[in-house]
């Protein structure tokens, strides 16, 4: 899904919601454990219940890897279930030297090689340009680079002062020279709403992937106040507060209700900026 | 394998060699493709041929993930084939917010959960302390934090000047407060030999995992000149120049010869410092 198609979906659905599929098998409703692949079954029902309210799904790779082969199989089958009207983001936070990053790109972008073809992948910036560029070699795929993360430890290095602003600002400025806003997004945590204004100086119309709304305490209103751009420019992720809204048989309906609440808020926010 | 046991193995084998199992299925001898799991067969023969000459094996996760489920299975079976006399390092360069890092730790440290129980994992530092600590919660396991990587792009951010030295020096100083040299190692590329002297100021007796000798152009002599510590303190990795020394039926013997060359050099270097 390219930038134009993504913006189109945002207009159609009046939503810039990303649903995080952090599917912890310990937390899904017990009755699903009778299915051959409980995690896949859970994800399919979540997707069926929410795909008209969101524009992206983001499985976090860790929750699948923790279960070994069974988990990897759930991830592959989930990736193939994400509908074409939604951006498929693998939250993998990879990054390695060039020839190795190419292998990671094949793992998540090249269906013939791995069985998966996500539209986008999250990447850690520490190893620099040649760890990122192999992902950009895949046409029409996105790199979503970690800039300012929502966790407490994000402060340890990301806020360090450098000659070109703080480290996360330096990362954005440098990465802007690797690809344009049609191939690159940045991760900016919702728990740092006051920083969005600042980040928009360096990335005025890039899409920002924003985790941390909901369970982590970030506010959608605050994020949008400073973060919305001309082309919307935000994908706001919510994971636990949607997918684990209920642990009963009604989990999918309850997930839909939670997604609907966020989508309704987003609709108003988009109207306010005349999008 | 704890620090004492690792140092013991270095003394017994007169070696601080780590063999990188970057097993690209495109590069292994063609006759292996008749086996049920060609990559596993390749790795087993490499391990059989070299385990008395090296103290660690390091599969890079990317080469396995690129092959989807088949690759993940090769990785699990390889992890279980690494002998107890060698440190099993998964080169995965992970890192995420706390509860998610716990899932990554389960993926690579918790056999009951994932089928794998490596001794050590490489971690990217960008997300800070709470992305690293969940791995340290697993007793007797090691975190190997990226500090100064061997690739060209490593310069993009790692050399940035901060109030506490360059970024990679800052990373080492901060990470020293998260765990001692019995639980934490640092990745320092062999292509930056001149920096070892400097790094030893901050990590005088930590083990450093050193990629980049061989195919990437780093020199073992140079690395040891500045990098060897009282307790050896180095694990020097070589991947392609050992495992792909031959593409014929003699690949394992040729791998042994290459490993033996490095081990012999290491034996002399260890003698020189009276280890």
Interface residues (C-beta under 8 A of the other chain):
Chain A: X22 X24 X60 X62 X63 X65 X66 X67 X68 X69 X71 X72 X73 X76 X91 X93 X94 X95 X96 X97 X98 X100 X101 X103 X104 X106 X107 X108 X110 X113 X114 X115 X116 X124 X125 X126 X127 X128 X129 X130 X131 X132 X146 X149 X150 X151 X152 X153 X154 X155 X156 X157 X158 X160 X161 X162 X163 X167 X170 X171 X174
Chain B: X22 X24 X60 X62 X63 X65 X66 X67 X68 X69 X71 X72 X73 X76 X91 X93 X94 X95 X96 X97 X98 X100 X101 X103 X104 X106 X107 X108 X110 X113 X114 X115 X116 X124 X125 X126 X127 X128 X129 X130 X131 X132 X146 X149 X150 X151 X152 X153 X154 X155 X156 X157 X158 X160 X161 X162 X163 X167 X170 X171 X174
